[in-house]
């Protein structure tokens, strides 16, 4: 259990890290944001706005941006990992020797390329004897930062710490629910991005709502298949972290992964799409590769992931991929 938790450090000053900083600060906590870019640090500290990643949102005075990862990590009662999934291990290695707190919250959604590890597994490996909590759900920062009604899930193997974490983020517009299935919650958060890329393709090709609903349904089945193999609870896939996040990500104009699929359908190259996103990360691109490789290795039937992989990494024709997907029994 955590006592007198007052200082929170967030590693990563993107749109979601900044949004969580605002929530925690408004709940009375002292928040330090770690950012690499001088421009972001100056914008937060001097203009009280993260102009690059969360424009138009006022940042409270009890949020301070800092470039020294040692200062940020060592001076915290709670650490939050808001680094994109594929960079989480690299950055965790940098601050691992400075961690003084007992609990780390992960908000990144993805599966690590090559190792196929979930984010809590990576943080446990790099940080050692700390409790890991994962926060996940249908949580677009563009809406949460504007105080639109939202719900999220926090999960951990150490359920005793969840009550304290809930207090940090729970507000009248951001409702936090506790869960004991961290495997399921993390699998849902990662794999829904694969389905979102596929629904973006449907939108880009003008295939309509029926096709999109079919893709979302297959996406749910594959989340369940993958999660069940890892030992997740079936009910998790039908809750906020599962169906909730899946639907939001597959249908929202704010979804980066859906936009990737839409761009592909319009004939754009992945590198050009990434440039258009101006530093924002679509986690589904790398997660598709990791999940495909893992599913092949373990003989998991995941036809949507297979077709997404072949489009993203093998330049497979889109209409051929959709045709092959429709042949599934």
N, C-alpha and C positions, 0 to 999 in steps of 0.2 A: 504493500500500500504506500501511496505517496502522501507526505504530510507537508503542509505549508508550501504548496507549489505555486510560485509567483512568477518565475522567469521562464519564458518559453522561447526556444530558438527554432527557426524554420530554415532548413537547408534547401534553398531554391526559391527564387523570387519571381517565378512565373505567375501566370494569372491565378492559378489555384492556390499556390503558396501564399500569394498576397491576399487573396480573399480570406483564407483561414487566419492570416495575421490580423486582418480587420475584425473578424468575428471575435477572436480571443482578446484583442485589445479592448473592444467594446464591452467585453465581459469582465474587464478590470485587470487583465494580465499585462505584464511588461513583456513586449515581444521584440526579438531581434531577428532580422531577415538577412540571410547570407546570399550575396549576389556576386557574380564575377564581374559584371559590366559596371564601370564607373558611372556611366550614364544613368543606369537604373538606381544606383546608390544615391546619386545627387538628386534625382527626380523624387525619390521617396523622402529623403531627409530635408530637402530644401523646398520642394513644391508640394509635398504631402500627396503625391500621386505617382503611381507607377505607369508612366505615360506609354511605354512600349507594350506592356502586357495587360494592363487593366485601366485603360484611359477613362477619365470621367468619374472615378471613384475616389472620394476623399479618404485619406489614410490618417487614422488618429495619431495624436502626438506621442502616445506611448508605444509606437512602432518605430524602430530604428534600424536602418540598413547598414551592413558592415561587410567589408571584403575579407577580413581575416577569419578563416575557418577555425583557427585555434581559439580565438576570442568567443566566437559564436557557440562553438561546441562545449567549451569548458565552463561557460558561465550560464548554464541552463539547468532548470529543474526538470525540464521535459524537452526532448528533441523531436522534431517532425521532419521526416524525409519527404521532400517535395521535388526531388530530382527525377527526371524521366527515367523509365525503367532500365534502359540499356546503359545508363551512366551511373546508376545507383551504386554498384559495387566499387567503381573507380573513385567516386567521391567519398563513399563510406570508409575506404582505406585511408583517405587523407585525414579524416577527423576522428578515426577510431581511437587513437591514443589520447585524445583530449576529453573523451566522454566521461562525465562525472555523474550523470543521472541514471536512474534504474529502468526507465521506460522510454522507448522510441516508438513514435507513431509513423506508419508508412501511409502515404496517400498516392504513390505511383501505381499505375496499372499496367502490368505486362509480365511476360515470361522472358527470362534472360536467354539470349542467343547462345548456343553452344552447350550450356549447362542445363537448360530447361528448368531452372530454379525459379520459384516464386520470390517476390520481394522480401517477405519475412524471413525466408530461408537465407537469402543473401545477407541481410542485415544481421542475422544471428551468427552467421559464419564470420563476418567482418568485425562485429562489435562485441562478441562474446556473451557474457552473462548479463543480458538485459532482457526485460519483457518487451515483446514486439506486439503492437496493436496495428491492425489495418483498418483504415477508414475508406469506405467505398459506397457508391450508390449513384442514382441519377442526379448528378451534381454539376451542372454546367456553371462555371464561375461567372459567366455573363449574367446569369439569373440570380445566383446566390448573392453576389456582390451588390445587387440592386434590391436585396431583401424580398425577393419573390419566394413564396412558400416552397419549401424543399425538405426532403427527409433523407437521412443517411444511416449507414450501419457501421458500427465499430465492433471488431472481433479480435479475440486473442485466446491463446491457450491458457494464459493467466487471467481468468475472468475476474479476479479480485481487483485488478487495476482499472477495470472498465468504468466503474462508477465515477472515479476521479476524472478520467478522460472525458466522459460525457459532460461533466460540469463546465469544462473549458469551452466547448463548442455549442452546447444546447442553447437555443434562443427561441423566441416566439415565432420565428419564420424558418429556422433551421433546426429541425427536430432530429435528435440522435437516438437511435435504437441499438441496444447491445446484443451481441451474438457470440456463440462459442465455437462456430465453425469457420475458423480463419482460412482453411484450405478452400472451402466452397466460395467464400467471399472473394478471395483473391483470384480464383479461377474465373469467376463471373466477370470481375473487373477487367481481366485480360482478354478473355475470348469474345466478349461482346463487340470488341473493336474489329474483329475479323468479319463478323456479320454486318457491321456498319459499313465497311468498305464495299461489301457485296451489295447492300441496299443502295449505296451511292451510285454504283454501276447501273442498277435498275433505274434510278432516277435520271441518270445521265442519258440513258437510252430511251427514256420515255415509256418504260414498261408498265407504269401504273401501280396502284395499291395492291392488287391481287398478287402480283409477283413479289412485291416487297413483303407482304404478309407471309408468303411461303418461305422467303429467305429468313425472316425473323424466326419462324417456327423451326427451321432446320438449325439455325444458330443456337436456339435454346436446347435442341436435342444434343448438339455437339458439346455445348457447355456441360450438360449433364453427363455425357459419355466420358469426357475427359476428367471431370471432377469425381465421378464415381470411381474411376480407376485409381485416383489418388487418395480416396477415402473420405471424400466430402459427403455431407448429408443431403439427401435428395430434396428436402424441403427448402434448402437455401436457394435453389435455382428458381423457385416460384415466389420468392420474396423481393424486397427492394433491391438487393445487390444483384439479383438475377434478372428476372423479367423486367423489373423497374428500370434498371440501368440499360438493359438491352433495348427496350422500346425507345427510351430517351435518346440513346446514341444513334440508333438506326433511323430515327425520324427527324431529329432536330437540325435546324439551320446552323446551330452552334457546333455541331459535331465535326471535328477535324477529320476523323476517319471516313465519315460519310462523304465529305468534300473530296477526299483523295479518290474514292471510287467514282464520284461524279466527274472529276478531272480526267481520270483514265478513260471513262466512257466517251469523253469529248476528244480523245486522241492526244492528250497531254502526256509528257514524260514525267516519271516520278520525280526526277531532280528538279524539273521546272515547277511542279506542284509544291515541292518543299520550299523553293524560293518564294513562291507566292504566299506561303504561310508565315513568312517573316519571323523565323525563330521558334514558332510554335511546333510542337512535335506530335505527329500522328503515330501513336504507339503500335497501332495495328499492323504496320508494315513489317517491323521486325518480329512482332509476336506471331504473325502468320507463318513465318519461316520456322521459328522455334517450335510452334505447336504442330506444324506439318511433320517436321523431322521426328518429334517425339511420338506422334501418332503412328508413323510408319514403323518406327523402331519397336513399338509395343503393340502393333497390329490393331489399332483402334480405327473403327470405321467412321471417318470424318470427311465425307465427300465435298462439303462446302469449303472446308479448309484446304483440301487438295486442289480444288479449282482456283481458289483465291491465290494459292501459292504459285500455281502454274501461270496465272495471268501476271502476277507481280514479278516473278523471278525467271520465268521461261518464255515470256512474251507470247503466251497462248492467245489466240484470237478470242475476243470476248464472247461473241455469239456462239462459237464452238464450245466454250467453257459453260455457258448457260445451257446449251443443248445437252451437254454431257451431265450436267447437274440434274436436269429434268428426267434423266433416264434412271435415277436411283429408285430402288424399290422400297 
